[in-house]
């Protein structure tokens, strides 16, 4: 079940969702709320999801970069560089 709304004064729209979480995880979240690490359960879960998504995206980028051939990339970067260096103005 998803409910959408837009908070006034904030361009970020928010969606309210219903989720099921193991009781042990809820207890761990509540532990951090009691210590004022998070203001509430929603904020704790939102930050955890954001962090996980960012890690996954960085991991994907790293995997894609690992596919690149360093020699080829260097050659592409240096292509035409010698000609350009001769044309650079003196300072």
ZATOR-588768 format. One record per residue: x, y, z of N, C-alpha, C, O, CB in turn. Coordinates in steps of 0.2 Angstrom, whole numbers, plus 5000, padded with zeros to 4 digits. Glycine has a CB too. Layout:
% ZATOR-588768
R   n.x   n.y   n.z  ca.x  ca.y  ca.z   c.x   c.y   c.z   o.x   o.y   o.z  cb.x  cb.y  cb.z
R     X     Y     Z     X     Y     Z     X     Y     Z     X     Y     Z     X     Y     Z
...
***
This chain:
% ZATOR-588768
R   n.x   n.y   n.z  ca.x  ca.y  ca.z   c.x   c.y   c.z   o.x   o.y   o.z  cb.x  cb.y  cb.z
R  5004  4994  5000  5000  5000  5000  5004  5006  5000  5009  5007  5004  4995  5000  5006
R  5004  5011  4995  5008  5017  4995  5003  5023  4995  4998  5023  4991  5012  5017  4989
R  5005  5028  4999  5001  5034  4999  5006  5039  4997  5011  5040  5000  4998  5035  5006
R  5004  5044  4992  5009  5049  4991  5006  5056  4993  5000  5057  4993  5010  5050  4983
R  5011  5060  4995  5009  5067  4997  5015  5072  4996  5020  5069  4995  5006  5068  5004
R  5013  5078  4995  5019  5083  4995  5019  5087  5001  5013  5090  5002  5018  5087  4988
R  5024  5088  5004  5025  5092  5010  5025  5100  5008  5029  5101  5003  5031  5091  5014
R  5021  5104  5011  5021  5111  5009  5028  5114  5011  5031  5112  5016  5016  5115  5012
R  5031  5118  5007  5037  5122  5008  5043  5117  5007  5049  5119  5008  5037  5124  5015
R  5042  5111  5004  5047  5107  5002  5046  5104  4995  5040  5101  4994  5048  5101  5008
R  5051  5104  4991  5049  5101  4984  5050  5094  4984  5048  5091  4979  5055  5104  4979
R  5052  5091  4989  5053  5083  4989  5046  5081  4991  5043  5082  4996  5058  5081  4995
R  5043  5076  4986  5037  5073  4988  5039  5067  4992  5044  5064  4991  5033  5071  4981
R  5035  5065  4996  5036  5059  5000  5030  5054  4999  5025  5056  4997  5036  5061  5008
R  5032  5047  5000  5027  5042  4999  5027  5038  5005  5032  5037  5008  5028  5037  4993
R  5021  5037  5008  5020  5033  5014  5019  5026  5012  5015  5024  5007  5014  5036  5018
R  5023  5021  5014  5022  5014  5013  5021  5010  5019  5023  5012  5024  5028  5012  5009
R  5018  5004  5018  5018  5000  5024  5023  4994  5023  5023  4991  5017  5010  4997  5024
R  5027  4993  5028  5032  4987  5027  5032  4983  5033  5029  4984  5038  5039  4990  5026
R  5034  4977  5032  5035  4972  5038  5042  4971  5039  5046  4969  5035  5031  4965  5036
R  5044  4972  5046  5051  4971  5048  5051  4966  5054  5047  4967  5058  5054  4978  5049
R  5056  4962  5054  5057  4958  5060  5058  4962  5066  5060  4967  5066  5064  4954  5059
R  5055  4959  5071  5054  4962  5078  5061  4964  5080  5062  4970  5083  5051  4958  5083
R  5066  4960  5079  5073  4962  5082  5076  4968  5078  5079  4972  5082  5078  4956  5080
R  5074  4969  5072  5077  4975  5069  5073  4981  5071  5076  4986  5072  5075  4974  5061
R  5067  4981  5073  5063  4986  5076  5066  4988  5082  5067  4994  5084  5055  4984  5076
R  5068  4983  5086  5071  4984  5093  5077  4988  5092  5079  4993  5096  5072  4978  5097
R  5081  4986  5087  5088  4990  5086  5087  4997  5084  5090  5001  5086  5092  4986  5080
R  5081  4998  5079  5080  5005  5077  5078  5009  5083  5080  5014  5084  5074  5005  5072
R  5073  5006  5087  5071  5010  5093  5077  5011  5098  5077  5017  5101  5066  5005  5097
R  5082  5007  5098  5088  5008  5103  5091  5015  5100  5093  5019  5105  5093  5002  5102
R  5092  5016  5094  5095  5022  5091  5090  5028  5092  5093  5034  5093  5097  5021  5084
R  5084  5027  5092  5079  5032  5093  5080  5035  5100  5080  5041  5101  5072  5030  5091
R  5080  5030  5105  5081  5032  5112  5087  5036  5113  5087  5040  5118  5080  5026  5116
R  5092  5035  5109  5099  5038  5110  5099  5044  5106  5104  5047  5105  5104  5033  5109
R  5094  5046  5103  5093  5052  5099  5098  5052  5093  5100  5057  5090  5094  5058  5103
R  5099  5046  5090  5103  5046  5084  5098  5047  5078  5100  5050  5073  5106  5038  5083
R  5092  5044  5079  5087  5046  5074  5081  5049  5077  5080  5047  5083  5085  5039  5070
R  5077  5053  5074  5071  5056  5077  5065  5051  5078  5061  5052  5082  5069  5062  5073
R  5065  5047  5073  5059  5042  5073  5061  5036  5068  5066  5036  5065  5053  5046  5071
R  5056  5031  5068  5057  5025  5064  5058  5027  5057  5062  5024  5053  5052  5020  5066
R  5053  5031  5055  5053  5033  5048  5060  5035  5045  5062  5033  5040  5047  5038  5046
R  5062  5040  5049  5069  5043  5047  5074  5038  5047  5079  5038  5043  5070  5049  5052
R  5074  5033  5052  5080  5028  5053  5079  5024  5046  5084  5022  5043  5079  5024  5059
R  5073  5022  5045  5072  5017  5039  5074  5021  5033  5077  5018  5028  5065  5014  5039
R  5072  5027  5032  5073  5031  5026  5081  5031  5025  5083  5030  5019  5070  5038  5026
R  5085  5033  5030  5092  5034  5030  5095  5027  5028  5100  5027  5024  5095  5037  5036
R  5093  5022  5031  5096  5015  5029  5095  5013  5022  5099  5011  5019  5093  5010  5034
R  5089  5015  5020  5087  5013  5013  5091  5017  5008  5094  5015  5003  5080  5014  5011
R  5092  5024  5009  5096  5028  5005  5103  5026  5005  5106  5026  5000  5096  5036  5008
R  5106  5024  5011  5113  5022  5011  5114  5016  5007  5119  5015  5004  5115  5021  5019
R  5109  5011  5008  5110  5005  5004  5110  5006  4997  5114  5003  4993  5104  5000  5006
R  5105  5010  4994  5105  5012  4987  5111  5015  4985  5113  5013  4979  5099  5016  4986
R  5114  5020  4989  5120  5023  4987  5126  5018  4986  5130  5018  4981  5122  5028  4992
R  5126  5013  4991  5131  5008  4991  5131  5004  4984  5136  5002  4981  5131  5004  4997
R  5125  5002  4983  5123  4998  4977  5125  5001  4971  5128  4998  4966  5116  4996  4977
R  5124  5008  4970  5125  5012  4964  5133  5013  4964  5136  5012  4958  5122  5019  4965
R  5136  5014  4969  5144  5014  4969  5147  5008  4967  5152  5008  4963  5147  5016  4976
R  5144  5002  4969  5146  4996  4968  5146  4994  4960  5150  4991  4957  5143  4990  4972
R  5140  4996  4957  5139  4996  4950  5144  5000  4946  5146  4997  4941  5131  4998  4949
R  5145  5006  4948  5150  5010  4945  5157  5007  4945  5160  5007  4940  5150  5017  4948
R  5159  5004  4951  5165  5001  4951  5166  4995  4947  5171  4994  4944  5166  4999  4959
R  5160  4991  4946  5160  4985  4942  5161  4987  4935  5164  4984  4931  5154  4981  4943
R  5157  4993  4933  5158  4995  4926  5165  4998  4924  5168  4997  4919  5153  5001  4925
R  5168  5001  4929  5175  5004  4928  5180  4998  4928  5185  4999  4924  5177  5009  4934
R  5179  4993  4931  5183  4987  4931  5183  4984  4924  5188  4981  4922  5181  4982  4936
R  5178  4985  4920  5178  4982  4913  5182  4986  4908  5183  4984  4903  5170  4982  4911
R  5184  4992  4910  5188  4996  4906  5195  4994  4905  5198  4991  4910  5188  5004  4908
R  5198  4995  4899  5204  4993  4898  5209  4999  4899  5208  5004  4895  5205  4990  4890
R  5213  4999  4904  5217  5005  4906  5222  5007  4900  5222  5013  4899  5221  5003  4912
R  5225  5003  4897  5229  5005  4891  5225  5008  4886  5227  5013  4883  5232  4999  4888
R  5219  5006  4884  5215  5009  4879  5213  5016  4881  5213  5020  4877  5209  5004  4877
R  5210  5016  4888  5208  5023  4890  5214  5028  4890  5212  5034  4889  5205  5022  4897
R  5220  5026  4892  5225  5030  4892  5227  5033  4885  5228  5039  4884  5232  5027  4895
R  5227  5028  4880  5228  5030  4873  5223  5035  4871  5224  5040  4867  5228  5024  4869
R  5217  5034  4873  5211  5038  4871  5212  5045  4874  5211  5050  4870  5204  5035  4873
R  5214  5045  4880  5215  5052  4883  5221  5055  4880  5221  5062  4880  5216  5050  4891
R  5226  5052  4878  5232  5055  4876  5232  5056  4868  5236  5060  4865  5238  5051  4877
R  5227  5054  4865  5226  5055  4858  5226  5062  4856  5221  5066  4858  5220  5051  4855
R  5230  5064  4851  5230  5071  4849  5233  5076  4854  5234  5082  4853  5223  5073  4848
R  5235  5073  4860  5238  5078  4865  5245  5081  4863  5246  5087  4864  5239  5074  4872
R  5249  5077  4859  5255  5080  4857  5254  5086  4853  5258  5091  4853  5260  5075  4854
R  5249  5086  4848  5248  5091  4844  5245  5097  4848  5247  5103  4846  5243  5089  4839
R  5241  5096  4853  5238  5102  4856  5244  5105  4861  5243  5111  4862  5233  5099  4861
R  5248  5101  4863  5254  5104  4868  5258  5109  4864  5260  5114  4866  5258  5099  4870
R  5259  5108  4857  5263  5112  4853  5259  5119  4852  5262  5124  4851  5265  5109  4846
R  5253  5119  4852  5249  5125  4851  5247  5129  4857  5244  5134  4856  5242  5122  4847
R  5249  5126  4863  5247  5130  4869  5251  5137  4869  5256  5137  4867  5248  5126  4875
R  5247  5142  4871  5250  5148  4871  5256  5149  4877  5255  5145  4882  5245  5154  4872
R  5261  5153  4876  5266  5154  4881  5263  5159  4886  5259  5163  4885  5272  5156  4878
R  5265  5158  4892  5262  5163  4898  5268  5166  4901  5267  5171  4905  5259  5159  4903
***
